[in-house]
């Protein structure tokens, strides 16, 4: 059943909102289109902002708590803008035993980043994954989409320095 709720204006003039609106329209502005709409938001903007959650909740006539609950339940959705460079560390048992904890300690001491955080300058995002299916290469990280195994703290430090020096 199509909702007759008056659709609010998008949060900004950004053309990406047209893609999000098209996703909601495809599902008749029904709650059943929530996950797909959140996927489109994530793909379009790189993350799902609080402003976006509010807009989607209003358009789909859902409580904000429901939309927020779905967005936080699935690990795919990011509620904060990612950094320019993305670091995802495997924290599965094998990778942890093979040194993932040392990399966590390094990121904490060197950059002040805990898992799930982005640096204040927006350069680095540090996240975790449970398994990338490369246990024999542990510890494994995904660095800007590239799977890198047997990564030492020294190699990690070198890679980050290269990223940051190229960005200047």
N, C-alpha and C positions, 0 to 999 in steps of 0.2 A: 504494500500500500504506500503510495507516494505521499510524503509529508507535505503539508500545505504551509509549513512554517516559512516566514519570510527569511530568505537567506541574507546574512549580513555581507557587507563588503569585505573583501580580503584585507588582511592586516597592512598590506602595502601595495604599491603599484607594480611590484616585481612580477614579471611575466610568468614566473614559475608557478604562481598561484593558479593560473589557468589550467595547468596540468593537474593540480590537486583538485580543483573544482570538477574537472572532467572525470576524475576517478570517483568522486562522490556521486556525480550525476549518473555514471554507469550503473551504480548500485541503487539508484532511485532515492538517494539521501537516506537510506535505511541503515540501521545499526550493523547489518550483515556486511557492510562495506568498510567497516572501521579498520580492520587489519590491513586490507589492501590500500586504503587511503593513507595510513601511516607509512606503509612501504613507499608509496609514491612521494610522500613528504620527505622521507629519509633520502631517497634517491635524488630528489630535486634540490634539496637544501644541504644535504650532508649530515643533518641531524634534525631532531624534532623539538622545536623550541616550546616554551610555555605558551607563548603567543599563538603558535600553531595548534597546540592542543586545545586551547580555548576556542579557537575558530572552528576546528573540526567538531568539537563537542556541540557548539551552537548549531552548526549546519546539519548535523546528524540528529539533533534533538536528544542528546545524551548528557547525563551528568558528567561534569568535568572529572569527577573521581573515577568514573568508569573508564574514560578515555586514558587518563593518567595510569590507571591500574593495568590496562592492556599494554601501554607503552613501556611500563617498567617491568612487566612480567617477562616479556621477550627480550633476550639479550641482544638481539639484532639492532634494536633502536637505541640511538644515542640522544640523550637529553641536553647535551652540551655540544657546542661547536667543536669539531675535532681540530687538532693542531695541523699545521702544514705537513709535518712528517708524523707518520703513525707507526708506533711500536707496539706489537702485541706479543707478549711472552706466554709461551705454553707453561702452565702450572700443573700439568698432569704429574702423576707420581714419578715417572721415569725422568722427565725433564727436571723436576724439582731435585731429585737425588743427584742428577748430573750437573747441578749448579745454578738452577733458575733462581734460587734464593739469593745467591751472590749478586745476580743482576738486579734483583729487586732492591737489595741493599745499596748497590751502586747508584741506581736511579734516584733513590731516596737521598743519599748523601751528596751526590754530584749536582743534581737538578732539583732537589726538593719535591720530587714527584712520587706519589703513591699510585698504586694501580687504580685506574679509572680517572686519572687527572690529566689536565692539559696545562702546560707551562703558561705562566702569566703573559709571556710575549706571544703566545699562540703558535710557537714553533713546533713543540713536541706534544704528542698525545701518548700516554702510556697505559695500555690496557692488557688484559689477560685473556687467554683462551684455554679451554680445558685440554684440548688435544688437537694436533694437526695431522696425526697419523704418521709421524716420522720419528718414532721413539728412539730408533737406533742412532739418530743424529742429535740427540739431546745434549744440552738444552737448545730448544728450537724457538726461534722468534720469527715473526712476520714483520719485515721492515719495509714500509711503503709498498706492501703487496708482495714482496719477495720473501720466500721461505728461506731462512738461513739457519743452518744447523751447526752444532759444536761451537757455539759462540762463546767466547771468553769475555770477561769484563774489558780487557784491553782492546779486543776487536770491536766491541760495542762502543767504547769510548772513541775509537778512531772513526767509526762510521758516523757517529753523531757529529763529531768535529768537522768531517767532510761535508755533511749536510749543511751545517750552520755556516761554514766558510763560503760555500757556494751561494748561500742566500743573501750574503752581504752585498 
